[in-house]
Amino acid sequence: MYEHDTETPDFHYFNSIPWCAQHMRGGASLVVRPPSCRKPLPSGENLLFGRTLNTAGAIPAMLEIFRDSSGGGGVIDETKWLLALGPEVNGYPATLHGGIVATVLDECIGGLIPINKERGLIPAGNYFTAYLNTQYRRPTPTGSGALLARARLVKVDVAKGKFFAEAHLEDAEGAVLASAEALFVRARGTKL
């Protein structure tokens, strides 16, 4: 069973925002922690969100939230991410660059993979985005305190190494700012 990672600055930051704190409450089965992409690996993996965007002006705070009612044995088919966005990811004044919107949705969807690999429910290996169909509905604000990204597993075809999912990014009021459908595929015969 996981525990809340309550000692991180990110936890304290989001816990100080009432609507974010609501998402962080939910009993013993709720997991609240930094997403795995925030931890750069010696191989160079996770550098984008773990170092490049992990600055005060870009994406200074991120948390991953999911419910684990099975105690570590069942598929996690939904996850939420809380994100703080600074001005260094603007495309227009106080507006997140569209490429970063897609990158956040892609990473949030991809975050379902390591969670389920930890449980042995998705085969080991490297997974890559085969497609990410993104729809932009409203400008995504930066400097607004926080945004919420939600990802949901739609289907896993273990035999073919395919992982279908969808995600959306929303503001504090729950208005959907952007959404995406994605297919991730497991690399075959390639070692990275």
Steps between C-alpha positions, in 0.01 A plus 500: 500500500620849420499793734451868439830674434411788734851631553551639150466871422258401221267331750502809723446733203192318365364429848488880553260541204151395619374342177829309459492384862156348431654278231772396745255362756335162474607258767766234525457373144591837345861534385647851477862526385727667246465327161788277391585744218620750763790271592779518237676167448872447427400370153369846410137395534262753657723803439224707337263505799764415759745776416423720197141585598558457874582866564326786679406659168382189313323221694618551858259254663333173395319223684351172382182373668331164457280262692646161592207313655657162423805556720747484211354215294240648267527705185515874555286631216477866602742756630492872570787744494511839665730744322621853569597687184734797486561766233798325338261258324287779350426508129302823544483720811367294794410218256666160485670413170292246306797266467536492877126429534546192279818404687321514837211286370744253344700470822189466718370216281846343492508519880249216514763266355758502785225479763368180341847365416578524874211258553607264221178572310662653194796311352847640557656692218513847355176659382478784250223727379370373165244777476364781713189664359463827687206740502548850634176641640604812692823686568685333787598758763837515671554664836149402615621292794430153366338290230377141506579236240302174498601187310292187450599163366261398222642165388816290529586242235776312681569261210565786259664730754241774447370737764203729415414791728350847514563811706381852553631814665262711707501816706394553863132518401517173306484659154679279247781694331639222280454128450690220329465141388818297478647168402823387664687200358767279652828503310591162356858383477639839598699562813525856614 
